[in-house]
Amino acid sequence: MYPVIQAPMLGVTTPEMVAAVAEQGGLGSLPVGGLSPDRTRALIQKTKSITGKPFAVNLFVNEVPEYSRQDAEAMQDLRLHFSWAQRRCR
């Protein structure tokens, strides 16, 4: 099991920081709570471009925000992408 090293403050942790933790055998956590689907995708892709190691994506929602149909479809696409990636890593 990986040790969990987490800096859950959005805007403080960077993809580079998360990747550095992952490269050292830890489980870096990328905080994306409250970000748009596009920004979330960009941060995840940036992290994946730096490391091939596992890392966590920390989603944090206090209340359910109003989303447009376009936002919901973007999040669905993101979920499907990670389901595919998870199956590929097994």
C-alpha positions in Angstrom: 0.0 0.0 0.0 1.2 3.5 -0.8 1.7 6.1 2.0 -0.8 8.9 1.6 0.9 12.4 1.5 -1.8 15.0 1.0 -1.8 18.8 0.8 -5.6 19.3 0.3 -5.5 23.0 -0.2 -6.7 23.8 -3.7 -4.3 26.2 -5.4 -1.3 25.2 -3.3 -0.7 21.7 -4.6 0.6 21.5 -8.2 0.7 18.7 -10.7 4.5 18.9 -10.3 4.2 18.4 -6.6 1.8 15.5 -6.9 4.1 13.8 -9.5 7.1 14.3 -7.3 5.4 12.5 -4.4 4.2 9.7 -6.8 7.8 9.3 -8.2 9.1 8.7 -4.7 6.5 6.0 -4.0 3.9 8.0 -2.2 0.3 8.7 -3.2 0.2 12.4 -4.2 -3.3 14.0 -4.1 -4.4 16.5 -6.7 -7.2 18.7 -5.2 -9.7 19.7 -7.8 -12.9 20.3 -5.7 -15.0 23.1 -7.1 -13.0 23.4 -10.4 -14.7 23.2 -13.7 -14.6 20.0 -15.7 -12.2 21.6 -18.2 -9.8 22.8 -15.5 -10.0 19.4 -13.7 -9.2 17.6 -16.9 -6.2 19.9 -17.7 -4.7 19.4 -14.2 -5.1 15.6 -14.4 -3.6 15.5 -17.9 -0.7 17.7 -16.8 0.0 15.4 -13.8 -0.2 12.3 -16.1 2.3 13.9 -18.5 4.8 14.2 -15.7 4.4 10.8 -14.1 3.2 7.3 -15.0 2.8 6.5 -11.3 -0.6 6.4 -9.5 -1.9 9.6 -7.9 -5.2 10.5 -6.2 -7.7 13.1 -7.4 -9.4 14.8 -4.4 -12.9 15.9 -5.3 -14.5 18.0 -2.6 -18.1 19.2 -2.8 -19.9 21.0 0.0 -23.1 21.3 -1.8 -24.3 20.2 -5.2 -23.8 23.0 -7.6 -26.0 23.8 -10.6 -24.5 22.3 -13.7 -25.5 22.7 -17.3 -26.1 19.7 -19.5 -22.7 20.4 -21.2 -20.9 20.3 -17.8 -22.6 17.1 -16.9 -21.6 15.5 -20.2 -18.0 16.6 -19.7 -17.9 15.0 -16.2 -19.4 11.8 -17.7 -16.7 11.8 -20.3 -14.1 12.2 -17.6 -15.6 9.4 -15.5 -15.6 7.1 -18.5 -12.0 8.0 -19.3 -10.9 7.0 -15.8 -12.9 3.8 -15.8 -11.1 2.8 -19.0 -7.7 3.8 -17.6 -8.3 1.9 -14.3 -9.2 -1.3 -16.3 -6.1 -0.9 -18.4 -3.8 -0.7 -15.3 -5.0 -4.0 -13.9 
